Amino acid sequence: MGSATEPAREAIDFLVKQGKKVGMVAVHLYRPFSVEFLKSVLPATVKKIAVLDRTKEQGAREPLFLDVVYALRDLKDLTIIGGRYGLSSKDTNPSHINGLFEELKKDSPKEEFTIGIEDDVTNLSIEPVDITVDADYTSCIFYGLGSDGTVGANKSTVKIIGNNTDLYSQAYFAYDSKKSGGVTRSHLRFGKSPIHSPYYIDKADFISCSLDSYCFQFDMVRDLKEGGTFLLNTTIPAEEIADRLPNRILARLARRHAKFYIINATKIAQDTGMGRFTNTILQAAFFRLNEQIMPYSTSLELMKDSARHTYARKGQDVVDKNIKAIETGASGIVEVTVDPAWADLQFDKSVKGTTGEAYFDEHVTPINHLQGQDMPVSAFLKFGVTDGTLKPNVAFEEKRTIATLVPEWEADKCIQCGKCGFACPHATIRSFLMDEEEVATAQKIADENNVELTLKDPSPAYKGAKEANLKFRIQVSTRNCVGCGVCITVCPTKALSAADVKSQLGQEPVAEYLYKHTTYKKEYGNNNTEGGVSLMMPYFEVSGCCPGCGEAPYYRLASQLFGNDMLIANATGCSMIYCSATPTNPFVQDENGEGVAWANSLFEDNAEYGYGMAIAQSYKSARILKIMEDNLDKVEADLKASFEAYIAANDDRQVQRTIVNKLIEQVKASSNQEVKELLKLERDLVSKSVWIIGGDGWAYDIGYGG
């Protein structure tokens, strides 16, 4: 029942042609379940049945399986097994169905099973058995950068082909949760017959890549068919391409006897006034390289008509630029000869990080490299994330390097106002005051990476900093910057200018050191000013929000002011996504292990959810004070003094923080058993700053009542 029927149909058609005795009953009417209909279509010769449910019933068997078992209870010598497929949108393809038929051949097949995953914990999963079904369609995969127009262009392509040829079209689009700037994949199929393939393409005739840095992140060519075509948008000249692409790409191209084309769509986009949008250029290149679908001359005119229709409301100038890009696009294609010797190049098929942090290297990195679908169940048990927990301190290590232009600091123009860091949504540009030891270490790192370490004397606004022999620096994390340009726009003295990211990559090790291994000297700034805030550590960094996001700077600002004491109830919406997109989150801990505690209820009750948090904290604070007040004259003198100081602090978190460590040791040493309850409330001795955060859609609409 459901989407598994289509890949099952493909697998069965192929297997029947080979003489295999297999078949399928597809359930279209469910509840009331018709026993009569099932018996009427079931062949009398059937011996074994596998029932597929797209649901998981905890503590019971799945509903369709139970119905089939009941309906056929009076038939003798019939083996019925039941299993699950497609949970969390896991693909089910003909190879999975073929594997299931192979399982049914066994004398004792698994009574309960899953397909589509590798379950090495319960060992209920059935291995797929590779099968290449008859497919009279052209299959294409397009890798794009979120918001670069690739998905929109592919939707246009599907409409052009579907409306102007006798071909059937199918399109699936896969996005990560990085909002703009994430990776997008478009899976398109075009054929003369109806397409029964509701799963992602794993054997493509054509693969296009919009960003050459993806070659180092994703194993794209793994899914290319024998004799397929790979198109790469790159600024690398054809004569240098073999020296600059990873062995994985080159070897797979040669082993598959593929055709390889490159195009500098980035330059064409700039020359035609399209800015960063390469979508229509690559669309034209696609049609040029796939004339078996449609003659290029025909597709050229249809693309122009589509551009006129799509962009008319944006003005004739935008229409003209798109048409010029379409006309120019195909002329930039350059064929690269695939050297057969590349087939002998060695490469590591697995993808692992090299940070030395096991969670990031073994869990985050494979998922970010689009290999998460290959991870077994045990991989999620290992790091304790099955309950929805997300580990902190990981987003900074992603270093996606998606910006083409990043800010470069010109120290002589800088007035140290802090506006750049104050406006940055991703906290990837920061102000630092550095002591002599930090300067020396940073200088060594800069020298090792052949970059300048420009410094300035601190401005008078940072009181006492110059007298302490500190130096001032603005530091950009070039691999984490998303290139929105907000910092450049807000800089009043134009001390920041846009520079090619490739010229600035040597700054990243310096950023790694300053961001993670120096002290944030906020005591020299005024916390009520932009400059003072810019010296504070952000407990929220490198989120998956859009470049130039208007929400995230407030999130970052709140984290700088209150982050080590924050409890956040976050509404469902944009901020929920960029704060909790598996496998990373933007929250970090300081050297004391303190940071933001964040949660989302998933339901539309965030105001009530956060209110409940606040009530709980209020209750715990009241309980702490009650214990202290009731036992003030029943404890040792030193502990009594600490209790009195704590009570007098009156929820001042800074004062509480100076008292708590000593107070805990005194409670442990006390002979009074009643105060031992404070040890259970240790995490709440410093009051919490409870926040309810959401967007305007939550505040004014679905969460308004709360």
C-alpha positions, 0 to 999 in steps of 0.5 A: 500500500502506498508509494512502495507499490511503484518500485515494486511494480518496476522490480516485478516487471523485470523479474517476471521477464527473467522467469521469476514467479513473483507478483504484487497486490496493491491495496487502494481501499483501506478501512474498511479492509475488504477480505473478499477483494483480497482473496479474489485477486490473490493467486491460488498458487501463492506460497509466501507473502510479505506485507509492507506497512509505512508505519511503526506500531510500538508494542504491536504489529502493523495494521495492514499486516494484521489485516492480511493475516486475519483475512487469510487465516483459513488458508493452509501452508501460507507463510506471511511476514510483515515489515516496514518501509519509508519511515522518515522518507527513507527511499524504497527502490527496486533493489530493496524489493528484490532483496525482499523477494530473496528473503522470501525464498529462504526456508525461514524468512524473517517474520518481522523486518525493515527495508531501506535502512541498515539496522545493525541493532535489532538486525531486522533489516533486509539487505537490498539486492542490486537490480537494474530495471528497464528504464526508457527515460533520461535521468538527471541530478543537479547539485545547486546552492540554496537560493542560487536559482537551480531549483527554480530553473529545474522546475522551469525545465520540467514545465518546458519539456512536459508542455512542449514534448510528448515526454513524461516528466518527473521531478523530486527536490531535496534540500538540506535545512541550511536555508539559503546557502545550503545544498540542493539536489534536483532529481529529474526524469524524462521518458516516453512512457509513464514513470513509476519511480518514486525514489531518488536517482542513483544511476543518472545519465546526466549530473550537473554541479553549480559549485566546484567546491562541492567536488571536495565535499560530495561524492557526486559522480558515484551516481553517474551511469556508465557513459553518462555526462558530468557538467561542472560550473567552475572558474578553473581553466580546462588545462588545470582541472585534472590537477585541482579536482580530487581523485574521487571525481577523476577516477569515477569519471574514467571508470564510468567512461563518462563525458566531462564538460566544464563551464564558467557560468559564474563569469557569464553571469557577471558579464550578463548582469545576472550577479550570482545567479547561474541558473539560466546559464546552466539550464541552457547548457543542460539543453545543449548537452541533452538534445535527445530530449529536445532539439537545442534550437527549440529549447532555446526559444522555449527558455526565452519564453519562460524567462519572459513569463517568469520575470515580467513582473520584475521589469524588462531589464531583468527579462533582458538579462535572463535572455542574454544569459540563456543565449550566452550559456551554451557557448561557454561549454568546454569538453574536458578529455577524460584520461583513461589513466585516471581510473587507476587513481586511489581514493578513500570511499568513506568520508570522515572529519579530521578535527579529532572530535569523534562526534563531529568526525564520525557523525556530523561529517558523513551527514554533511557530506550527504552520506547520512543515508548510508549510516547504520542505526548503531551510528545514532546510538553511539553518540546518544542523539536518539532522544533529539539531543543535539551536541553543542560546539559543532557548527563552527567546525563545519566551515562550509566555504560557500561565500565567493566574496568575504570582508577584508579588514583595512585597519587604518580606516577602522574606528573600532565602533563594533558595528560589523560584529553587531550586525553579523547574523552568523557571528563570523566577524568579531572584535578582539583585544589581544595580550602579548602572548595571544599576539605572538601565537596569532602572529606565528599562525599567520606566518605559517599560513602566509597572511598578514596579522594587522593590529591597532592600538585600542581606541579610548572607548575600551577603557584601560585596554591601551594601558594594559598593552592590549592590541585590537583586531577585527577577525573574519572566519572566512570559511564560515562567512556566508558572504552576505555583505551586511558588515560591509554595508554598515561599516561607517568608514568603509574599513571593510571591503569585499575580497575573493574568498580564495585570497582569504582562506589563510585567515581561517586558522587565525580565526580558529585560534582567536575565536576558540583559544583566547579570552573575550575581554568584555571588561574593557567595553561598555555593555550598553554600546555596540563596541562593548557588545562586540568584545563579548563571546557569542553563545550563538554562532554560524547558524544555518540562517539565510545570508543577511538574516534579520532575526539571527543578529538579535539571537546572537545579541541575546546570547552575548548578553545572557548566554551562559544563563539562558533557557530558551523556548523556541517557536516552530519556524525559521529560528527553530530550523537554524537552531536545531537542524540535525546534525548541528546547532549554533550553540556553544559553551564557554570554558566553564561548560556554560551556555544556552539550554534550548528546546522546541516543543514542535507543537504550536504552544511555545508561549505556554511551553516557555511559561512553564519553564519560567514557572519551574525556574521560579519554583526552584528558586523559591525552594532554594531560598526556603531551604536557606532561610529555614536553616540559617540558624542551624548551619555552620557560621561560614555556611550561614554567611554564604546563605546570607550573601546569596539571599542578599544577592536577590537574583543578581546572577553575577553576584550569585556566580561568585558565591555558588562554588564556595557555597556548594563545598560548604554544603557538602561539608555541613552536618545539617542534612536538610541543606543537602537538598541544595546539591540536587538544585546545584544547577539552579543556584545561579538564576536563569534568564528564561526566554520565549523566542519566535517569529512574527508568524508565531507571535501574531498568528498561530501562537497569539493566544498563548 
